[in-house]
Amino acid sequence: MFDQMAKSIDAIMVAASDHTHAGVAVHAITLGKHAYVQKSLTHSVYESRLLSKLTEKYKMATQMDNQGNLFDW
């Protein structure tokens, strides 16, 4: 997707398998894309520090969230 559409994408949302979240976010950030990542953002302190350094270097915004369901009881 990035190879074909990178110039037309401003931001990404990562909601894939948990162990892939950081890798996809890192790749997007290095391409200059903002990243919205579902929980869990990282699986190690290394991944967390890497994302922090890259967001500062590339001036990209990141956000982590936990998508849940709201029930009307």
C-alpha positions as CSV (number, residue, x, y, z in Angstrom):
1,M,0.0,0.0,0.0
2,F,2.8,2.5,0.9
3,D,4.6,1.7,-2.3
4,Q,1.6,2.5,-4.4
5,M,-0.2,5.2,-2.4
6,A,2.2,6.8,0.0
7,K,1.9,10.3,-1.6
8,S,-1.9,10.3,-1.2
9,I,-1.9,9.2,2.5
10,D,-1.7,11.7,5.4
11,A,-2.1,9.3,8.3
12,I,-2.6,5.6,9.1
13,M,-4.7,3.6,11.6
14,V,-3.1,0.4,12.7
15,A,-5.5,-2.3,13.9
16,A,-3.8,-5.5,12.9
17,S,-2.3,-8.3,15.0
18,D,-0.9,-6.8,18.2
19,H,2.7,-7.9,17.5
20,T,2.7,-5.9,14.3
21,H,1.5,-2.5,15.6
22,A,4.9,-0.9,16.3
23,G,6.5,-2.1,13.1
24,V,3.8,-0.7,10.9
25,A,3.8,2.6,12.9
26,V,7.6,2.9,12.6
27,H,7.4,2.4,8.8
28,A,4.6,4.9,8.4
29,I,6.4,7.5,10.6
30,T,9.6,7.2,8.6
31,L,7.5,7.9,5.5
32,G,6.1,11.1,7.1
33,K,2.7,9.7,8.1
34,H,0.9,10.3,11.3
35,A,-0.1,7.1,13.2
36,Y,-3.2,6.2,15.2
37,V,-2.5,2.8,16.8
38,Q,-4.9,0.5,18.6
39,K,-3.8,-1.0,21.9
40,S,-1.2,-2.4,22.3
41,L,1.1,0.2,20.9
42,T,4.3,-1.7,21.7
43,H,5.5,-5.0,23.2
44,S,8.9,-3.8,24.6
45,V,10.6,-0.8,26.0
46,Y,12.8,-0.7,22.9
47,E,9.8,-0.3,20.6
48,S,8.4,2.4,22.8
49,R,11.6,4.4,22.8
50,L,12.1,3.9,19.1
51,L,8.6,5.3,18.4
52,S,9.3,8.3,20.7
53,K,12.6,9.1,19.0
54,L,11.1,8.8,15.5
55,T,8.0,11.0,16.2
56,E,10.4,13.7,17.4
57,K,12.8,13.3,14.5
58,Y,10.1,13.2,11.8
59,K,7.7,15.6,13.6
60,M,4.8,13.2,13.4
61,A,1.9,12.8,15.8
62,T,1.0,9.4,17.2
63,Q,-2.0,8.3,19.3
64,M,-2.9,5.0,21.0
65,D,-6.4,4.0,21.8
66,N,-8.4,1.1,22.8
67,Q,-11.4,0.6,20.6
68,G,-14.3,-0.6,22.6
69,N,-18.0,-1.0,22.5
70,L,-20.6,1.1,24.2
71,F,-23.8,-0.6,25.4
72,D,-27.1,1.1,26.1
73,W,-28.4,-0.8,29.1
